Amino acid sequence: MPSTLRKNPAMQRVEEVHGERLEILIPRLINALGIQGAATELGISKSTLNYWCLKLGVVRQTVALVPGERVEIRGRPRLEED
């Protein structure tokens, strides 16, 4: 993530309330609750959540599976930034 990213006051407030960086929090909530559930949990609209994803570089993809099929997602481990 670029170090020049400026988070607006609403983004900073959500980070303070949840005690976690948005770059980590948003994907976790979307995976657990879906877009609408994540937006509700964060107290923002779906369109705001979509904008934040775009601004933060959070990539969302939809996968459709037939019954019995599985998907495995692999990625590089994230290094915590100070």
PyMOL commands that set and color helices and strands:
alter all, ss='L'
color gray80, all
select helices_A, chain A and resi 9-18+22-42+46-56
alter helices_A, ss='H'
color red, helices_A
deselect
rebuild
show_as cartoon
